Amino acid sequence: MKFKKAKGLADQGKVQFKGLVGSSLYFTVISNDDHEVIFRITNNRWMCDCEYYTRKNLDCSHVLACKYWLQQREAKELEAKD
Ligand SMILES: [Zn+2]
């Protein structure tokens, strides 16, 4: 359920890649509210500013959407190299 929602967010273009700052990737995920998702490359750690993530410290649909978005992008880049 959570993953389905995340995939939907990514497929609908709701994941906006903001850029690389230092060693962190910044995203904005447009959901009911906008959420800022950060991926710290150095310790492979994802963070989101939503209530679910803050309370449970578990990957929320926004983090999952960004993970899915990254996977899709990497898959496309690999395809492009063939
Ligand atoms: Zn979240």
PDB file of the backbone (N, CA, C, O) and the ligand in Angstrom, with CONECT records:
HET     ZN  A 101       1
ATOM      1  N   MET A   1       0.837  -1.209   0.000  1.00  0.00           N
ATOM      2  CA  MET A   1       0.000   0.000   0.000  1.00  0.00           C
ATOM      3  C   MET A   1       0.872   1.260   0.000  1.00  0.00           C
ATOM      4  O   MET A   1       0.713   2.156  -0.829  1.00  0.00           O
ATOM      5  N   LYS A   2       1.776   1.290   0.942  1.00  0.00           N
ATOM      6  CA  LYS A   2       2.676   2.438   1.036  1.00  0.00           C
ATOM      7  C   LYS A   2       3.546   2.532  -0.220  1.00  0.00           C
ATOM      8  O   LYS A   2       3.797   3.614  -0.750  1.00  0.00           O
ATOM      9  N   PHE A   3       4.003   1.342  -0.681  1.00  0.00           N
ATOM     10  CA  PHE A   3       4.881   1.343  -1.851  1.00  0.00           C
ATOM     11  C   PHE A   3       4.110   1.718  -3.101  1.00  0.00           C
ATOM     12  O   PHE A   3       4.638   2.397  -3.982  1.00  0.00           O
ATOM     13  N   LYS A   4       2.862   1.279  -3.181  1.00  0.00           N
ATOM     14  CA  LYS A   4       2.030   1.616  -4.329  1.00  0.00           C
ATOM     15  C   LYS A   4       1.832   3.130  -4.409  1.00  0.00           C
ATOM     16  O   LYS A   4       1.901   3.722  -5.486  1.00  0.00           O
ATOM     17  N   LYS A   5       1.585   3.746  -3.250  1.00  0.00           N
ATOM     18  CA  LYS A   5       1.428   5.197  -3.206  1.00  0.00           C
ATOM     19  C   LYS A   5       2.726   5.884  -3.651  1.00  0.00           C
ATOM     20  O   LYS A   5       2.704   6.857  -4.405  1.00  0.00           O
ATOM     21  N   ALA A   6       3.855   5.352  -3.166  1.00  0.00           N
ATOM     22  CA  ALA A   6       5.159   5.921  -3.496  1.00  0.00           C
ATOM     23  C   ALA A   6       5.424   5.838  -4.995  1.00  0.00           C
ATOM     24  O   ALA A   6       5.885   6.804  -5.603  1.00  0.00           O
ATOM     25  N   LYS A   7       5.132   4.678  -5.591  1.00  0.00           N
ATOM     26  CA  LYS A   7       5.345   4.483  -7.019  1.00  0.00           C
ATOM     27  C   LYS A   7       4.466   5.452  -7.813  1.00  0.00           C
ATOM     28  O   LYS A   7       4.885   6.013  -8.826  1.00  0.00           O
ATOM     29  N   GLY A   8       3.223   5.635  -7.320  1.00  0.00           N
ATOM     30  CA  GLY A   8       2.309   6.578  -7.961  1.00  0.00           C
ATOM     31  C   GLY A   8       2.859   7.993  -7.951  1.00  0.00           C
ATOM     32  O   GLY A   8       2.776   8.703  -8.954  1.00  0.00           O
ATOM     33  N   LEU A   9       3.421   8.406  -6.821  1.00  0.00           N
ATOM     34  CA  LEU A   9       3.998   9.751  -6.704  1.00  0.00           C
ATOM     35  C   LEU A   9       5.111   9.942  -7.718  1.00  0.00           C
ATOM     36  O   LEU A   9       5.191  10.975  -8.384  1.00  0.00           O
ATOM     37  N   ALA A  10       5.979   8.927  -7.829  1.00  0.00           N
ATOM     38  CA  ALA A  10       7.112   9.009  -8.762  1.00  0.00           C
ATOM     39  C   ALA A  10       6.615   9.006 -10.208  1.00  0.00           C
ATOM     40  O   ALA A  10       7.074   9.797 -11.032  1.00  0.00           O
ATOM     41  N   ASP A  11       5.680   8.116 -10.504  1.00  0.00           N
ATOM     42  CA  ASP A  11       5.175   7.998 -11.876  1.00  0.00           C
ATOM     43  C   ASP A  11       4.420   9.247 -12.322  1.00  0.00           C
ATOM     44  O   ASP A  11       4.399   9.575 -13.509  1.00  0.00           O
ATOM     45  N   GLN A  12       3.804   9.939 -11.372  1.00  0.00           N
ATOM     46  CA  GLN A  12       3.040  11.149 -11.703  1.00  0.00           C
ATOM     47  C   GLN A  12       3.907  12.406 -11.690  1.00  0.00           C
ATOM     48  O   GLN A  12       3.397  13.522 -11.791  1.00  0.00           O
ATOM     49  N   GLY A  13       5.196  12.221 -11.567  1.00  0.00           N
ATOM     50  CA  GLY A  13       6.092  13.374 -11.606  1.00  0.00           C
ATOM     51  C   GLY A  13       6.043  14.225 -10.351  1.00  0.00           C
ATOM     52  O   GLY A  13       6.374  15.410 -10.385  1.00  0.00           O
ATOM     53  N   LYS A  14       5.628  13.620  -9.239  1.00  0.00           N
ATOM     54  CA  LYS A  14       5.533  14.379  -7.993  1.00  0.00           C
ATOM     55  C   LYS A  14       6.861  14.451  -7.242  1.00  0.00           C
ATOM     56  O   LYS A  14       6.985  15.148  -6.235  1.00  0.00           O
ATOM     57  N   VAL A  15       7.837  13.727  -7.746  1.00  0.00           N
ATOM     58  CA  VAL A  15       9.168  13.773  -7.139  1.00  0.00           C
ATOM     59  C   VAL A  15      10.001  14.783  -7.918  1.00  0.00           C
ATOM     60  O   VAL A  15      10.261  14.603  -9.107  1.00  0.00           O
ATOM     61  N   GLN A  16      10.414  15.837  -7.240  1.00  0.00           N
ATOM     62  CA  GLN A  16      11.224  16.863  -7.888  1.00  0.00           C
ATOM     63  C   GLN A  16      12.620  16.833  -7.302  1.00  0.00           C
ATOM     64  O   GLN A  16      12.817  17.026  -6.102  1.00  0.00           O
ATOM     65  N   PHE A  17      13.583  16.588  -8.176  1.00  0.00           N
ATOM     66  CA  PHE A  17      14.966  16.550  -7.730  1.00  0.00           C
ATOM     67  C   PHE A  17      15.503  17.975  -7.672  1.00  0.00           C
ATOM     68  O   PHE A  17      15.528  18.679  -8.681  1.00  0.00           O
ATOM     69  N   LYS A  18      15.939  18.400  -6.472  1.00  0.00           N
ATOM     70  CA  LYS A  18      16.392  19.773  -6.288  1.00  0.00           C
ATOM     71  C   LYS A  18      17.878  19.929  -6.565  1.00  0.00           C
ATOM     72  O   LYS A  18      18.336  20.977  -7.018  1.00  0.00           O
ATOM     73  N   GLY A  19      18.622  18.865  -6.284  1.00  0.00           N
ATOM     74  CA  GLY A  19      20.041  18.944  -6.592  1.00  0.00           C
ATOM     75  C   GLY A  19      20.915  18.335  -5.512  1.00  0.00           C
ATOM     76  O   GLY A  19      20.447  17.889  -4.464  1.00  0.00           O
ATOM     77  N   LEU A  20      22.184  18.336  -5.810  1.00  0.00           N
ATOM     78  CA  LEU A  20      23.179  17.797  -4.896  1.00  0.00           C
ATOM     79  C   LEU A  20      23.815  18.962  -4.145  1.00  0.00           C
ATOM     80  O   LEU A  20      24.372  19.872  -4.759  1.00  0.00           O
ATOM     81  N   VAL A  21      23.729  18.932  -2.826  1.00  0.00           N
ATOM     82  CA  VAL A  21      24.353  19.960  -1.998  1.00  0.00           C
ATOM     83  C   VAL A  21      25.292  19.247  -1.045  1.00  0.00           C
ATOM     84  O   VAL A  21      24.859  18.431  -0.231  1.00  0.00           O
ATOM     85  N   GLY A  22      26.581  19.554  -1.146  1.00  0.00           N
ATOM     86  CA  GLY A  22      27.552  18.809  -0.354  1.00  0.00           C
ATOM     87  C   GLY A  22      27.497  17.358  -0.776  1.00  0.00           C
ATOM     88  O   GLY A  22      27.699  17.045  -1.949  1.00  0.00           O
ATOM     89  N   SER A  23      27.225  16.458   0.174  1.00  0.00           N
ATOM     90  CA  SER A  23      27.096  15.050  -0.173  1.00  0.00           C
ATOM     91  C   SER A  23      25.672  14.571   0.080  1.00  0.00           C
ATOM     92  O   SER A  23      25.445  13.410   0.421  1.00  0.00           O
ATOM     93  N   SER A  24      24.720  15.481  -0.091  1.00  0.00           N
ATOM     94  CA  SER A  24      23.316  15.119   0.096  1.00  0.00           C
ATOM     95  C   SER A  24      22.504  15.452  -1.146  1.00  0.00           C
ATOM     96  O   SER A  24      22.720  16.475  -1.797  1.00  0.00           O
ATOM     97  N   LEU A  25      21.568  14.568  -1.459  1.00  0.00           N
ATOM     98  CA  LEU A  25      20.621  14.810  -2.543  1.00  0.00           C
ATOM     99  C   LEU A  25      19.345  15.380  -1.925  1.00  0.00           C
ATOM    100  O   LEU A  25      18.841  14.852  -0.934  1.00  0.00           O
ATOM    101  N   TYR A  26      18.830  16.449  -2.508  1.00  0.00           N
ATOM    102  CA  TYR A  26      17.619  17.089  -2.005  1.00  0.00           C
ATOM    103  C   TYR A  26      16.471  16.895  -2.993  1.00  0.00           C
ATOM    104  O   TYR A  26      16.611  17.097  -4.199  1.00  0.00           O
ATOM    105  N   PHE A  27      15.330  16.493  -2.430  1.00  0.00           N
ATOM    106  CA  PHE A  27      14.122  16.313  -3.231  1.00  0.00           C
ATOM    107  C   PHE A  27      12.963  17.042  -2.571  1.00  0.00           C
ATOM    108  O   PHE A  27      12.947  17.245  -1.357  1.00  0.00           O
ATOM    109  N   THR A  28      11.993  17.435  -3.394  1.00  0.00           N
ATOM    110  CA  THR A  28      10.696  17.851  -2.869  1.00  0.00           C
ATOM    111  C   THR A  28       9.670  16.885  -3.428  1.00  0.00           C
ATOM    112  O   THR A  28       9.635  16.646  -4.635  1.00  0.00           O
ATOM    113  N   VAL A  29       8.838  16.328  -2.566  1.00  0.00           N
ATOM    114  CA  VAL A  29       7.772  15.431  -2.993  1.00  0.00           C
ATOM    115  C   VAL A  29       6.442  16.152  -2.790  1.00  0.00           C
ATOM    116  O   VAL A  29       6.095  16.565  -1.684  1.00  0.00           O
ATOM    117  N   ILE A  30       5.710  16.287  -3.895  1.00  0.00           N
ATOM    118  CA  ILE A  30       4.422  16.968  -3.856  1.00  0.00           C
ATOM    119  C   ILE A  30       3.350  15.936  -3.512  1.00  0.00           C
ATOM    120  O   ILE A  30       2.980  15.106  -4.342  1.00  0.00           O
ATOM    121  N   SER A  31       2.865  16.002  -2.289  1.00  0.00           N
ATOM    122  CA  SER A  31       1.807  15.097  -1.864  1.00  0.00           C
ATOM    123  C   SER A  31       0.642  15.981  -1.404  1.00  0.00           C
ATOM    124  O   SER A  31       0.412  17.028  -2.009  1.00  0.00           O
ATOM    125  N   ASN A  32      -0.083  15.607  -0.381  1.00  0.00           N
ATOM    126  CA  ASN A  32      -1.099  16.510   0.162  1.00  0.00           C
ATOM    127  C   ASN A  32      -0.434  17.811   0.605  1.00  0.00           C
ATOM    128  O   ASN A  32      -0.953  18.905   0.384  1.00  0.00           O
ATOM    129  N   ASP A  33       0.720  17.659   1.232  1.00  0.00           N
ATOM    130  CA  ASP A  33       1.599  18.780   1.518  1.00  0.00           C
ATOM    131  C   ASP A  33       2.911  18.506   0.798  1.00  0.00           C
ATOM    132  O   ASP A  33       3.191  17.370   0.413  1.00  0.00           O
ATOM    133  N   ASP A  34       3.710  19.546   0.617  1.00  0.00           N
ATOM    134  CA  ASP A  34       5.039  19.337   0.056  1.00  0.00           C
ATOM    135  C   ASP A  34       5.963  18.855   1.166  1.00  0.00           C
ATOM    136  O   ASP A  34       5.918  19.360   2.288  1.00  0.00           O
ATOM    137  N   HIS A  35       6.801  17.874   0.842  1.00  0.00           N
ATOM    138  CA  HIS A  35       7.746  17.395   1.832  1.00  0.00           C
ATOM    139  C   HIS A  35       9.161  17.426   1.277  1.00  0.00           C
ATOM    140  O   HIS A  35       9.393  17.123   0.107  1.00  0.00           O
ATOM    141  N   GLU A  36      10.088  17.791   2.124  1.00  0.00           N
ATOM    142  CA  GLU A  36      11.485  17.801   1.731  1.00  0.00           C
ATOM    143  C   GLU A  36      12.119  16.484   2.153  1.00  0.00           C
ATOM    144  O   GLU A  36      12.080  16.099   3.321  1.00  0.00           O
ATOM    145  N   VAL A  37      12.699  15.810   1.181  1.00  0.00           N
ATOM    146  CA  VAL A  37      13.368  14.543   1.439  1.00  0.00           C
ATOM    147  C   VAL A  37      14.856  14.718   1.129  1.00  0.00           C
ATOM    148  O   VAL A  37      15.232  15.268   0.093  1.00  0.00           O
ATOM    149  N   ILE A  38      15.672  14.246   2.034  1.00  0.00           N
ATOM    150  CA  ILE A  38      17.121  14.379   1.895  1.00  0.00           C
ATOM    151  C   ILE A  38      17.766  12.999   1.942  1.00  0.00           C
ATOM    152  O   ILE A  38      17.432  12.185   2.804  1.00  0.00           O
ATOM    153  N   PHE A  39      18.676  12.736   1.030  1.00  0.00           N
ATOM    154  CA  PHE A  39      19.443  11.494   1.058  1.00  0.00           C
ATOM    155  C   PHE A  39      20.910  11.832   1.318  1.00  0.00           C
ATOM    156  O   PHE A  39      21.572  12.462   0.493  1.00  0.00           O
ATOM    157  N   ARG A  40      21.397  11.408   2.464  1.00  0.00           N
ATOM    158  CA  ARG A  40      22.800  11.626   2.795  1.00  0.00           C
ATOM    159  C   ARG A  40      23.609  10.461   2.237  1.00  0.00           C
ATOM    160  O   ARG A  40      23.524   9.336   2.729  1.00  0.00           O
ATOM    161  N   ILE A  41      24.390  10.747   1.204  1.00  0.00           N
ATOM    162  CA  ILE A  41      25.110   9.697   0.487  1.00  0.00           C
ATOM    163  C   ILE A  41      26.165   9.046   1.381  1.00  0.00           C
ATOM    164  O   ILE A  41      26.380   7.836   1.315  1.00  0.00           O
ATOM    165  N   THR A  42      26.817   9.847   2.208  1.00  0.00           N
ATOM    166  CA  THR A  42      27.942   9.336   2.994  1.00  0.00           C
ATOM    167  C   THR A  42      27.531   8.225   3.957  1.00  0.00           C
ATOM    168  O   THR A  42      28.270   7.255   4.130  1.00  0.00           O
ATOM    169  N   ASN A  43      26.362   8.354   4.587  1.00  0.00           N
ATOM    170  CA  ASN A  43      25.940   7.265   5.479  1.00  0.00           C
ATOM    171  C   ASN A  43      24.685   6.541   4.972  1.00  0.00           C
ATOM    172  O   ASN A  43      24.035   5.805   5.715  1.00  0.00           O
ATOM    173  N   ASN A  44      24.357   6.767   3.683  1.00  0.00           N
ATOM    174  CA  ASN A  44      23.263   6.034   3.043  1.00  0.00           C
ATOM    175  C   ASN A  44      21.957   6.188   3.826  1.00  0.00           C
ATOM    176  O   ASN A  44      21.210   5.227   4.010  1.00  0.00           O
ATOM    177  N   ARG A  45      21.700   7.408   4.279  1.00  0.00           N
ATOM    178  CA  ARG A  45      20.553   7.635   5.147  1.00  0.00           C
ATOM    179  C   ARG A  45      19.552   8.593   4.509  1.00  0.00           C
ATOM    180  O   ARG A  45      19.921   9.638   3.971  1.00  0.00           O
ATOM    181  N   TRP A  46      18.275   8.211   4.582  1.00  0.00           N
ATOM    182  CA  TRP A  46      17.191   9.028   4.039  1.00  0.00           C
ATOM    183  C   TRP A  46      16.485   9.749   5.180  1.00  0.00           C
ATOM    184  O   TRP A  46      16.380   9.225   6.289  1.00  0.00           O
ATOM    185  N   MET A  47      16.007  10.949   4.897  1.00  0.00           N
ATOM    186  CA  MET A  47      15.235  11.691   5.888  1.00  0.00           C
ATOM    187  C   MET A  47      14.092  12.419   5.209  1.00  0.00           C
ATOM    188  O   MET A  47      14.198  12.844   4.058  1.00  0.00           O
ATOM    189  N   CYS A  48      13.010  12.553   5.934  1.00  0.00           N
ATOM    190  CA  CYS A  48      11.862  13.316   5.437  1.00  0.00           C
ATOM    191  C   CYS A  48      11.327  14.166   6.576  1.00  0.00           C
ATOM    192  O   CYS A  48      11.486  13.823   7.747  1.00  0.00           O
ATOM    193  N   ASP A  49      10.693  15.277   6.226  1.00  0.00           N
ATOM    194  CA  ASP A  49      10.195  16.184   7.274  1.00  0.00           C
ATOM    195  C   ASP A  49       8.738  15.908   7.649  1.00  0.00           C
ATOM    196  O   ASP A  49       8.133  16.686   8.387  1.00  0.00           O
ATOM    197  N   CYS A  50       8.168  14.801   7.145  1.00  0.00           N
ATOM    198  CA  CYS A  50       6.752  14.558   7.451  1.00  0.00           C
ATOM    199  C   CYS A  50       6.583  13.951   8.848  1.00  0.00           C
ATOM    200  O   CYS A  50       7.543  13.519   9.486  1.00  0.00           O
ATOM    201  N   GLU A  51       5.330  13.936   9.292  1.00  0.00           N
ATOM    202  CA  GLU A  51       5.024  13.471  10.639  1.00  0.00           C
ATOM    203  C   GLU A  51       5.300  11.973  10.804  1.00  0.00           C
ATOM    204  O   GLU A  51       5.816  11.526  11.828  1.00  0.00           O
ATOM    205  N   TYR A  52       4.936  11.208   9.753  1.00  0.00           N
ATOM    206  CA  TYR A  52       5.125   9.753   9.808  1.00  0.00           C
ATOM    207  C   TYR A  52       6.596   9.415  10.045  1.00  0.00           C
ATOM    208  O   TYR A  52       6.936   8.623  10.924  1.00  0.00           O
ATOM    209  N   TYR A  53       7.462  10.039   9.236  1.00  0.00           N
ATOM    210  CA  TYR A  53       8.890   9.749   9.371  1.00  0.00           C
ATOM    211  C   TYR A  53       9.422  10.244  10.724  1.00  0.00           C
ATOM    212  O   TYR A  53      10.189   9.551  11.391  1.00  0.00           O
ATOM    213  N   THR A  54       9.005  11.442  11.111  1.00  0.00           N
ATOM    214  CA  THR A  54       9.489  12.036  12.354  1.00  0.00           C
ATOM    215  C   THR A  54       9.102  11.185  13.566  1.00  0.00           C
ATOM    216  O   THR A  54       9.900  10.994  14.483  1.00  0.00           O
ATOM    217  N   ARG A  55       7.870  10.680  13.554  1.00  0.00           N
ATOM    218  CA  ARG A  55       7.391   9.896  14.691  1.00  0.00           C
ATOM    219  C   ARG A  55       7.932   8.474  14.711  1.00  0.00           C
ATOM    220  O   ARG A  55       8.355   7.983  15.758  1.00  0.00           O
ATOM    221  N   LYS A  56       7.920   7.802  13.545  1.00  0.00           N
ATOM    222  CA  LYS A  56       8.233   6.377  13.503  1.00  0.00           C
ATOM    223  C   LYS A  56       9.669   6.083  13.083  1.00  0.00           C
ATOM    224  O   LYS A  56      10.184   4.987  13.303  1.00  0.00           O
ATOM    225  N   ASN A  57      10.308   7.086  12.470  1.00  0.00           N
ATOM    226  CA  ASN A  57      11.656   6.889  11.959  1.00  0.00           C
ATOM    227  C   ASN A  57      11.724   5.706  10.988  1.00  0.00           C
ATOM    228  O   ASN A  57      12.703   4.961  10.959  1.00  0.00           O
ATOM    229  N   LEU A  58      10.666   5.555  10.202  1.00  0.00           N
ATOM    230  CA  LEU A  58      10.598   4.521   9.173  1.00  0.00           C
ATOM    231  C   LEU A  58      10.420   5.211   7.825  1.00  0.00           C
ATOM    232  O   LEU A  58       9.933   6.339   7.752  1.00  0.00           O
ATOM    233  N   ASP A  59      10.820   4.522   6.762  1.00  0.00           N
ATOM    234  CA  ASP A  59      10.662   5.102   5.435  1.00  0.00           C
ATOM    235  C   ASP A  59       9.186   5.379   5.159  1.00  0.00           C
ATOM    236  O   ASP A  59       8.352   4.476   5.226  1.00  0.00           O
ATOM    237  N   CYS A  60       8.879   6.616   4.853  1.00  0.00           N
ATOM    238  CA  CYS A  60       7.507   7.005   4.525  1.00  0.00           C
ATOM    239  C   CYS A  60       7.323   6.907   3.014  1.00  0.00           C
ATOM    240  O   CYS A  60       8.266   6.590   2.289  1.00  0.00           O
ATOM    241  N   SER A  61       6.132   7.173   2.553  1.00  0.00           N
ATOM    242  CA  SER A  61       5.879   7.076   1.112  1.00  0.00           C
ATOM    243  C   SER A  61       6.717   8.085   0.325  1.00  0.00           C
ATOM    244  O   SER A  61       7.032   7.848  -0.841  1.00  0.00           O
ATOM    245  N   HIS A  62       7.079   9.205   0.951  1.00  0.00           N
ATOM    246  CA  HIS A  62       7.896  10.213   0.264  1.00  0.00           C
ATOM    247  C   HIS A  62       9.314   9.714   0.041  1.00  0.00           C
ATOM    248  O   HIS A  62       9.887   9.897  -1.033  1.00  0.00           O
ATOM    249  N   VAL A  63       9.877   9.077   1.072  1.00  0.00           N
ATOM    250  CA  VAL A  63      11.220   8.502   0.941  1.00  0.00           C
ATOM    251  C   VAL A  63      11.196   7.374  -0.096  1.00  0.00           C
ATOM    252  O   VAL A  63      12.073   7.285  -0.954  1.00  0.00           O
ATOM    253  N   LEU A  64      10.186   6.524  -0.001  1.00  0.00           N
ATOM    254  CA  LEU A  64      10.068   5.427  -0.958  1.00  0.00           C
ATOM    255  C   LEU A  64       9.921   5.953  -2.386  1.00  0.00           C
ATOM    256  O   LEU A  64      10.479   5.386  -3.325  1.00  0.00           O
ATOM    257  N   ALA A  65       9.167   7.041  -2.541  1.00  0.00           N
ATOM    258  CA  ALA A  65       8.995   7.633  -3.868  1.00  0.00           C
ATOM    259  C   ALA A  65      10.334   8.101  -4.432  1.00  0.00           C
ATOM    260  O   ALA A  65      10.607   7.920  -5.619  1.00  0.00           O
ATOM    261  N   CYS A  66      11.163   8.700  -3.585  1.00  0.00           N
ATOM    262  CA  CYS A  66      12.477   9.174  -4.033  1.00  0.00           C
ATOM    263  C   CYS A  66      13.402   8.004  -4.352  1.00  0.00           C
ATOM    264  O   CYS A  66      14.165   8.061  -5.316  1.00  0.00           O
ATOM    265  N   LYS A  67      13.337   6.941  -3.548  1.00  0.00           N
ATOM    266  CA  LYS A  67      14.136   5.746  -3.828  1.00  0.00           C
ATOM    267  C   LYS A  67      13.743   5.156  -5.182  1.00  0.00           C
ATOM    268  O   LYS A  67      14.591   4.788  -5.994  1.00  0.00           O
ATOM    269  N   TYR A  68      12.440   5.081  -5.393  1.00  0.00           N
ATOM    270  CA  TYR A  68      11.923   4.544  -6.655  1.00  0.00           C
ATOM    271  C   TYR A  68      12.365   5.433  -7.825  1.00  0.00           C
ATOM    272  O   TYR A  68      12.785   4.936  -8.870  1.00  0.00           O
ATOM    273  N   TRP A  69      12.264   6.731  -7.637  1.00  0.00           N
ATOM    274  CA  TRP A  69      12.662   7.699  -8.669  1.00  0.00           C
ATOM    275  C   TRP A  69      14.140   7.508  -9.031  1.00  0.00           C
ATOM    276  O   TRP A  69      14.505   7.508 -10.207  1.00  0.00           O
ATOM    277  N   LEU A  70      14.984   7.346  -8.002  1.00  0.00           N
ATOM    278  CA  LEU A  70      16.417   7.140  -8.231  1.00  0.00           C
ATOM    279  C   LEU A  70      16.673   5.844  -9.004  1.00  0.00           C
ATOM    280  O   LEU A  70      17.475   5.810  -9.937  1.00  0.00           O
ATOM    281  N   GLN A  71      15.978   4.782  -8.598  1.00  0.00           N
ATOM    282  CA  GLN A  71      16.116   3.491  -9.277  1.00  0.00           C
ATOM    283  C   GLN A  71      15.748   3.612 -10.747  1.00  0.00           C
ATOM    284  O   GLN A  71      16.441   3.085 -11.618  1.00  0.00           O
ATOM    285  N   GLN A  72      14.646   4.316 -11.016  1.00  0.00           N
ATOM    286  CA  GLN A  72      14.197   4.504 -12.391  1.00  0.00           C
ATOM    287  C   GLN A  72      15.248   5.266 -13.186  1.00  0.00           C
ATOM    288  O   GLN A  72      15.544   4.932 -14.333  1.00  0.00           O
ATOM    289  N   ARG A  73      15.807   6.296 -12.558  1.00  0.00           N
ATOM    290  CA  ARG A  73      16.791   7.115 -13.242  1.00  0.00           C
ATOM    291  C   ARG A  73      18.050   6.317 -13.541  1.00  0.00           C
ATOM    292  O   ARG A  73      18.611   6.400 -14.634  1.00  0.00           O
ATOM    293  N   GLU A  74      18.490   5.536 -12.546  1.00  0.00           N
ATOM    294  CA  GLU A  74      19.685   4.719 -12.756  1.00  0.00           C
ATOM    295  C   GLU A  74      19.446   3.681 -13.844  1.00  0.00           C
ATOM    296  O   GLU A  74      20.332   3.405 -14.653  1.00  0.00           O
ATOM    297  N   ALA A  75      18.253   3.109 -13.861  1.00  0.00           N
ATOM    298  CA  ALA A  75      17.928   2.127 -14.888  1.00  0.00           C
ATOM    299  C   ALA A  75      17.994   2.756 -16.265  1.00  0.00           C
ATOM    300  O   ALA A  75      18.507   2.158 -17.210  1.00  0.00           O
ATOM    301  N   LYS A  76      17.467   3.979 -16.372  1.00  0.00           N
ATOM    302  CA  LYS A  76      17.494   4.687 -17.662  1.00  0.00           C
ATOM    303  C   LYS A  76      18.911   5.007 -18.097  1.00  0.00           C
ATOM    304  O   LYS A  76      19.255   4.891 -19.273  1.00  0.00           O
ATOM    305  N   GLU A  77      19.734   5.415 -17.128  1.00  0.00           N
ATOM    306  CA  GLU A  77      21.118   5.750 -17.461  1.00  0.00           C
ATOM    307  C   GLU A  77      21.880   4.514 -17.927  1.00  0.00           C
ATOM    308  O   GLU A  77      22.696   4.584 -18.846  1.00  0.00           O
ATOM    309  N   LEU A  78      21.600   3.371 -17.274  1.00  0.00           N
ATOM    310  CA  LEU A  78      22.250   2.124 -17.685  1.00  0.00           C
ATOM    311  C   LEU A  78      21.813   1.731 -19.084  1.00  0.00           C
ATOM    312  O   LEU A  78      22.623   1.278 -19.893  1.00  0.00           O
ATOM    313  N   GLU A  79      20.530   1.907 -19.366  1.00  0.00           N
ATOM    314  CA  GLU A  79      20.015   1.600 -20.701  1.00  0.00           C
ATOM    315  C   GLU A  79      20.671   2.487 -21.756  1.00  0.00           C
ATOM    316  O   GLU A  79      20.990   2.034 -22.856  1.00  0.00           O
ATOM    317  N   ALA A  80      20.864   3.754 -21.406  1.00  0.00           N
ATOM    318  CA  ALA A  80      21.423   4.708 -22.355  1.00  0.00           C
ATOM    319  C   ALA A  80      22.863   4.341 -22.731  1.00  0.00           C
ATOM    320  O   ALA A  80      23.328   4.662 -23.825  1.00  0.00           O
ATOM    321  N   LYS A  81      23.558   3.671 -21.818  1.00  0.00           N
ATOM    322  CA  LYS A  81      24.961   3.339 -22.094  1.00  0.00           C
ATOM    323  C   LYS A  81      25.110   2.154 -23.055  1.00  0.00           C
ATOM    324  O   LYS A  81      26.186   1.940 -23.614  1.00  0.00           O
ATOM    325  N   ASP A  82      24.045   1.394 -23.244  1.00  0.00           N
ATOM    326  CA  ASP A  82      24.132   0.216 -24.125  1.00  0.00           C
ATOM    327  C   ASP A  82      24.238   0.626 -25.592  1.00  0.00           C
ATOM    328  O   ASP A  82      24.319  -0.233 -26.470  1.00  0.00           O
TER     329      ASP A  82
HETATM  330 ZN    ZN A 101       7.625  11.665   4.419  1.00  0.00          ZN2+
END
